[in-house]
Amino acid sequence: MPQLAQRVGRAKPSAIMVIAETAKQLKAAGRDIISFSIGVPNFLPGEHVYAAAREALSHDSGQYGSNRGSDALLDAFLKHIEALGFTGYGRLNLSVGIGAKQVLYNLAEALLNEGDEICFAAPYWTTYHDIADIVGAKTNVLHCGPEQHYKLTPQQLETALARKPKVFLFNNPSNPTGMVYTREEIAALADVLAQYPDTWIITDDIYNSMVFDGIGYHNFVFSQPGLRDRLIFVDSVSKTYGMPGWRVGLIAGPENVAKAVTTLNSNHITSVPEVIAAAAIAAFSGPQDVPQAKCKEFAQKRDVVLAALAQIPGVVCPRPQGAFYAFPDISVAFGKSHNGTRIETDVDFCAALLGAKGVACVPGSAFGEPRAMRISYTCPTAQLEPGLARIAEFFAELT
């Protein structure tokens, strides 16, 4: 019989969604489950977003939209990125997609030939490796452990770029670690990037508005404007505005890259629906009180998580300063047992934790760091401390 394409064999289900689905099934079966697994903001956008969607429905044309994105959406995004510090961009520098994930896939197809190399730091968002595998790219993963606060060093980057990768993919603030690079750290990395002009740079910075402690959001192009001709900035409404299900992602970059992504859209998705675009325009252009309040709330939840983890002997968690994740090193548990269940790996740990205490976390190996696990702390506030207490109880019961 006919066979599937080889690339399908390289595609893997999301490890994050597998954990989330398992937790969902246990909850449906009557278990008391607290989920720290899936990375959704767990809040809804402001009423003005829904009002814009309703208004768009009342004037729906029923027609196809622009492959690049409507002019109104592009203009709203331009104002949004200007506020971040990206100046001098126009509509031709932009393109849209069905969420940042689809945008990243389009970029992989646009920039990477089979066998080309892409490099990125670990811990990494699981999709980076998955997309590279599907398009047949080679990956060079730069390991950044907890001892260096999960951050890439200029020396690591220089060694990687000396191999002349086609693409360098960077994530700031980070999923899964919540780490945020300072202005000085970004400038030091940008100085290295400036020395290697043959590598495309993708900055996947969809958590750019969720930064704590006054550290601010910084991008390579702010300190090295010459990188603009080969840097692509990726953003989304999903995390900042509580709109992951609306599926709107965008890029700002060189005109030829934006044109390539737009052409791929004409073959993949055609366009973002008018109603969805109207909601995204309202999110970018309207009141920012909801995301600002949620950023403060997440910073407070971060403090609760760190305080709880600090009380567990042997657990180390570098201080996250953005997004809504903590990424503790749990390797102190390896080689121990919980009620007869032997724990040798992060996967063993998370499976035993879910089974024994009803707390769902994602094993760090899904993100390229098998000593850790990811805690997404966007759950209802009333669940946060009880969930953390269950984790502490689990550690205390290890023998």
C-alpha positions as CSV (number, residue, x, y, z in Angstrom):
1,M,0.0,0.0,0.0
2,P,1.2,3.6,-0.4
3,Q,3.4,5.0,2.3
4,L,3.3,8.2,4.3
5,A,5.9,10.9,3.6
6,Q,9.2,10.5,5.6
7,R,8.7,13.8,7.3
8,V,5.6,12.5,9.1
9,G,7.8,10.0,10.8
10,R,9.9,12.9,12.1
11,A,6.9,14.6,13.6
12,K,6.2,14.0,17.3
13,P,3.2,14.9,19.4
14,S,3.8,17.8,21.8
15,A,5.2,16.4,25.1
16,I,3.4,19.3,26.9
17,M,0.0,18.4,25.4
18,V,0.5,14.7,26.3
19,I,1.0,15.6,30.0
20,A,-2.0,18.0,29.9
21,E,-4.2,15.4,28.3
22,T,-3.3,12.8,31.0
23,A,-4.1,15.3,33.7
24,K,-7.4,16.1,32.0
25,Q,-8.3,12.4,31.8
26,L,-7.5,11.9,35.5
27,K,-9.6,14.9,36.5
28,A,-12.5,13.6,34.4
29,A,-12.2,10.3,36.2
30,G,-12.7,12.0,39.5
31,R,-9.1,12.7,40.7
32,D,-8.3,16.0,42.4
33,I,-5.7,17.3,40.0
34,I,-3.8,20.6,40.1
35,S,-2.2,21.3,36.7
36,F,1.1,23.2,36.4
37,S,1.6,21.7,33.0
38,I,0.2,23.6,30.0
39,G,1.6,27.1,29.2
40,V,-1.6,29.1,28.9
41,P,-2.1,32.5,30.6
42,N,-5.5,31.4,32.0
43,F,-7.1,34.9,31.8
44,L,-9.5,36.4,29.2
45,P,-8.9,39.6,27.3
46,G,-10.6,42.9,28.0
47,E,-14.2,43.5,27.0
48,H,-13.0,45.8,24.2
49,V,-11.6,42.8,22.4
50,Y,-14.9,41.0,22.4
51,A,-16.7,44.2,21.4
52,A,-14.4,44.5,18.4
53,A,-15.1,40.9,17.4
54,R,-18.9,41.4,17.7
55,E,-18.7,44.6,15.6
56,A,-16.7,42.8,12.9
57,L,-19.3,40.0,12.9
58,S,-22.0,42.5,12.3
59,H,-20.1,43.8,9.2
60,D,-18.7,40.5,8.0
61,S,-17.8,40.5,4.3
62,G,-17.5,36.7,4.0
63,Q,-14.5,37.3,1.8
64,Y,-10.9,36.1,1.8
65,G,-8.5,38.4,3.6
66,S,-4.9,39.5,2.8
67,N,-2.2,36.8,2.8
68,R,0.0,39.3,4.6
69,G,-2.6,40.5,7.1
70,S,-5.1,43.4,6.8
71,D,-3.7,46.9,6.7
72,A,-5.4,47.7,10.0
73,L,-3.9,44.7,11.7
74,L,-0.4,45.5,10.3
75,D,-0.7,49.1,11.4
76,A,-1.8,48.1,14.9
77,F,1.2,45.8,15.1
78,L,3.6,48.5,13.9
79,K,2.5,50.8,16.7
80,H,2.9,47.9,19.2
81,I,6.4,47.1,18.2
82,E,7.4,50.8,18.0
83,A,6.4,51.0,21.7
84,L,8.8,48.1,22.3
85,G,11.7,49.9,20.5
86,F,11.4,48.6,16.9
87,T,11.5,51.7,14.7
88,G,11.6,52.3,11.0
89,Y,9.5,49.3,10.0
90,G,6.6,49.4,7.5
91,R,3.8,47.0,6.4
92,L,6.2,45.3,3.9
93,N,8.3,44.2,6.9
94,L,5.4,42.3,8.4
95,S,3.4,39.2,7.9
96,V,0.8,37.3,9.9
97,G,0.1,33.6,10.8
98,I,-2.2,31.4,12.7
99,G,-0.4,31.8,15.9
100,A,3.4,32.1,16.5
101,K,3.8,28.4,16.1
102,Q,2.6,28.5,12.5
103,V,4.7,31.6,11.9
104,L,7.8,29.7,13.1
105,Y,7.0,26.8,10.9
106,N,6.7,29.1,7.9
107,L,10.0,30.7,8.8
108,A,11.7,27.3,8.9
109,E,10.3,26.5,5.5
110,A,11.4,29.9,4.2
111,L,14.9,29.9,5.6
112,L,16.1,26.3,6.0
113,N,17.0,23.8,3.2
114,E,17.2,20.2,4.2
115,G,20.5,19.6,5.9
116,D,21.0,23.2,6.9
117,E,21.9,23.8,10.6
118,I,19.8,25.7,13.1
119,C,21.2,26.4,16.6
120,F,19.4,27.4,19.8
121,A,19.9,27.2,23.5
122,A,18.6,24.5,25.8
123,P,16.3,24.6,27.7
124,Y,14.2,25.3,24.6
125,W,10.5,25.3,23.7
126,T,9.7,21.8,22.5
127,T,8.4,23.0,19.1
128,Y,11.9,24.3,18.0
129,H,13.4,20.8,17.8
130,D,10.2,19.4,16.4
131,I,9.9,21.9,13.5
132,A,13.6,21.5,12.7
133,D,13.2,17.7,12.5
134,I,10.1,18.0,10.2
135,V,11.9,20.3,7.7
136,G,15.0,18.1,7.8
137,A,17.4,20.6,9.4
138,K,20.3,19.7,11.6
139,T,20.2,21.1,15.1
140,N,23.0,22.3,17.2
141,V,21.7,22.6,20.8
142,L,23.6,24.8,23.1
143,H,23.2,23.5,26.7
144,C,22.7,26.2,29.3
145,G,22.2,24.5,32.7
146,P,21.0,25.9,36.0
147,E,24.6,26.6,37.0
148,Q,24.6,29.4,34.4
149,H,21.0,30.4,35.1
150,Y,19.8,28.8,31.9
151,K,21.3,31.6,29.9
152,L,23.4,31.5,26.8
153,T,26.9,33.0,27.1
154,P,28.7,34.9,24.4
155,Q,31.4,32.2,24.3
156,Q,28.8,29.5,23.6
157,L,27.2,31.6,20.9
158,E,30.6,32.3,19.2
159,T,31.5,28.6,19.2
160,A,28.1,27.8,17.6
161,L,28.2,30.6,15.0
162,A,31.7,29.5,13.9
163,R,30.0,26.4,12.5
164,K,28.1,28.8,10.2
165,P,24.6,27.8,11.0
166,K,21.9,29.0,8.6
167,V,19.6,30.1,11.5
168,F,20.1,31.1,15.2
169,L,16.8,30.9,17.1
170,F,16.6,32.9,20.4
171,N,13.8,33.0,23.0
172,N,13.5,35.9,25.5
173,P,11.8,35.8,27.9
174,S,12.2,32.1,27.9
175,N,9.8,29.2,27.8
176,P,10.4,27.0,29.8
177,T,12.6,28.8,32.3
178,G,11.2,32.3,32.7
179,M,14.7,33.7,32.3
180,V,15.0,37.2,30.9
181,Y,18.2,38.7,29.5
182,T,19.4,42.1,30.7
183,R,20.3,44.9,28.4
184,E,24.0,44.2,28.9
185,E,23.6,40.4,28.3
186,I,21.7,41.1,25.0
187,A,24.3,43.6,23.9
188,A,27.1,41.1,24.5
189,L,25.4,38.5,22.4
190,A,24.6,41.0,19.7
191,D,28.3,41.9,19.5
192,V,29.0,38.3,18.7
193,L,26.1,38.0,16.2
194,A,27.5,41.1,14.3
195,Q,30.6,39.2,13.5
196,Y,28.8,36.4,11.7
197,P,26.8,38.0,8.8
198,D,25.7,34.8,7.1
199,T,23.3,33.6,9.8
200,W,19.7,34.5,10.0
201,I,18.5,35.5,13.5
202,I,15.0,34.7,14.8
203,T,13.9,36.2,18.1
204,D,10.9,34.4,19.4
205,D,9.9,36.9,22.1
206,I,6.1,36.4,22.5
207,Y,6.4,37.0,26.3
208,N,8.0,40.5,25.8
209,S,5.3,42.2,27.8
210,M,5.5,39.8,30.7
211,V,8.8,41.0,32.3
212,F,9.2,41.5,36.0
213,D,11.5,43.4,38.4
214,G,12.0,46.4,36.1
215,I,14.5,44.4,34.0
216,G,12.8,45.5,30.7
217,Y,12.6,43.8,27.3
218,H,15.6,44.1,25.0
219,N,16.4,42.9,21.5
220,F,19.7,42.4,19.6
221,V,18.7,45.0,17.0
222,F,18.4,47.7,19.7
223,S,22.1,47.6,20.4
224,Q,23.3,46.5,17.0
225,P,21.0,48.2,14.4
226,G,23.0,46.5,11.6
227,L,21.5,43.2,12.5
228,R,18.1,44.4,11.2
229,D,18.7,43.1,7.7
230,R,18.7,39.5,9.0
231,L,16.7,39.6,12.2
232,I,13.1,38.4,12.4
233,F,11.1,39.3,15.5
234,V,8.2,37.0,16.3
235,D,5.2,38.1,18.5
236,S,1.7,36.9,19.3
237,V,-1.5,37.9,21.1
238,S,-1.7,34.6,22.9
239,K,0.3,35.2,26.1
240,T,0.2,39.0,26.6
241,Y,-3.6,39.3,26.0
242,G,-4.9,36.0,27.2
243,M,-5.8,35.0,23.6
244,P,-4.1,31.6,22.9
245,G,-7.2,30.2,21.2
246,W,-7.6,33.2,18.9
247,R,-4.4,32.1,17.0
248,V,-2.7,35.3,15.8
249,G,1.0,35.5,15.4
250,L,3.1,38.1,13.5
251,I,6.6,38.8,12.4
252,A,8.7,41.9,11.8
253,G,11.8,41.5,9.7
254,P,13.5,42.1,6.3
255,E,11.1,42.6,3.4
256,N,12.2,39.5,1.6
257,V,11.5,37.3,4.6
258,A,8.1,38.8,5.2
259,K,7.3,38.4,1.5
260,A,8.3,34.7,1.6
261,V,6.1,34.0,4.7
262,T,3.3,35.8,3.0
263,T,3.7,33.6,-0.1
264,L,3.6,30.5,2.1
265,N,0.5,31.8,3.7
266,S,-1.1,32.0,0.3
267,N,-0.5,28.2,0.0
268,H,-1.1,27.3,3.7
269,I,-3.8,29.4,5.4
270,T,-4.8,32.1,2.9
271,S,-5.5,34.6,5.7
272,V,-6.4,35.3,9.3
273,P,-10.2,35.6,9.5
274,E,-11.6,39.1,9.7
275,V,-13.2,38.6,13.1
276,I,-10.0,37.3,14.6
277,A,-8.0,40.2,13.0
278,A,-10.5,42.7,14.5
279,A,-10.0,41.2,18.0
280,A,-6.2,41.3,17.6
281,I,-6.3,44.9,16.5
282,A,-8.3,45.8,19.6
283,A,-5.9,43.9,21.8
284,F,-2.9,45.8,20.4
285,S,-4.6,49.2,20.2
286,G,-7.0,49.3,23.1
287,P,-6.6,49.6,26.9
288,Q,-3.6,47.7,28.3
289,D,-4.9,47.4,31.8
290,V,-5.6,43.7,31.7
291,P,-2.2,42.5,30.6
292,Q,-0.5,45.0,32.9
293,A,-2.5,43.8,35.9
294,K,-1.8,40.2,34.9
295,C,1.9,40.9,34.6
296,K,1.9,42.1,38.2
297,E,-0.1,39.1,39.3
298,F,2.3,36.7,37.7
299,A,5.3,38.4,39.4
300,Q,3.5,37.9,42.7
301,K,2.8,34.2,41.9
302,R,6.5,33.8,40.9
303,D,7.5,34.9,44.3
304,V,5.2,32.4,45.9
305,V,6.6,29.6,43.8
306,L,10.2,30.5,44.5
307,A,9.6,30.8,48.3
308,A,8.0,27.3,48.3
309,L,10.8,25.7,46.2
310,A,13.5,27.3,48.4
311,Q,12.1,25.3,51.4
312,I,12.8,22.0,49.6
313,P,16.3,20.7,50.4
314,G,18.5,20.1,47.3
315,V,16.1,21.8,44.9
316,V,17.7,24.7,42.9
317,C,15.6,27.1,40.9
318,P,17.2,30.1,39.1
319,R,15.1,33.2,39.6
320,P,12.7,33.7,36.6
321,Q,12.0,37.3,35.7
322,G,9.4,36.9,33.0
323,A,6.7,34.8,31.4
324,F,4.9,32.5,33.9
325,Y,7.2,29.6,34.4
326,A,9.6,28.2,37.0
327,F,12.1,25.5,36.0
328,P,13.6,23.9,39.2
329,D,16.5,21.4,39.1
330,I,14.9,18.3,40.7
331,S,17.8,16.0,40.2
332,V,18.2,15.6,44.0
333,A,15.3,13.2,43.7
334,F,17.1,10.9,41.3
335,G,18.0,7.5,42.7
336,K,15.4,7.7,45.4
337,S,11.9,6.1,45.8
338,H,8.4,7.2,46.6
339,N,6.2,4.5,48.2
340,G,8.2,1.9,46.3
341,T,8.3,3.7,43.0
342,R,11.9,4.2,41.9
343,I,12.8,7.6,40.4
344,E,15.7,7.7,38.0
345,T,14.7,10.4,35.6
346,D,12.6,13.6,35.4
347,V,10.0,11.6,33.5
348,D,9.8,9.1,36.4
349,F,9.5,12.0,38.9
350,C,6.7,13.8,37.1
351,A,4.8,10.5,36.5
352,A,5.1,9.6,40.2
353,L,4.2,13.2,41.3
354,L,1.0,13.1,39.2
355,G,0.1,9.6,40.4
356,A,0.7,10.2,44.1
357,K,-0.2,13.8,44.6
358,G,-2.3,14.8,41.6
359,V,0.1,17.6,40.5
360,A,0.9,17.8,36.8
361,C,4.2,19.2,35.7
362,V,6.2,18.8,32.5
363,P,9.5,16.8,32.6
364,G,12.5,19.0,31.7
365,S,13.8,16.5,29.1
366,A,10.9,17.7,26.9
367,F,12.8,21.0,26.8
368,G,16.3,19.6,26.5
369,E,17.1,19.7,30.3
370,P,16.5,16.3,31.9
371,R,17.5,17.5,35.4
372,A,14.5,19.8,35.7
373,M,10.7,20.1,35.4
374,R,8.6,23.0,34.3
375,I,6.0,24.6,36.6
376,S,3.5,26.8,34.8
377,Y,2.0,28.9,37.6
378,T,-1.0,30.4,35.8
379,C,-3.5,28.2,37.7
380,P,-6.2,29.9,39.8
381,T,-4.5,31.5,42.8
382,A,-6.4,29.3,45.2
383,Q,-4.7,26.3,43.7
384,L,-1.1,27.6,43.7
385,E,-0.1,27.1,47.3
386,P,-1.9,23.8,47.7
387,G,-0.2,22.5,44.6
388,L,3.3,23.6,45.8
389,A,2.6,22.1,49.2
390,R,1.9,18.7,47.5
391,I,5.2,19.0,45.7
392,A,7.0,19.7,49.0
393,E,5.2,16.7,50.6
394,F,6.3,14.5,47.7
395,F,9.9,15.4,48.2
396,A,9.7,14.9,51.9
397,E,8.3,11.4,51.4
398,L,11.3,10.3,49.2
399,T,13.5,7.6,50.6
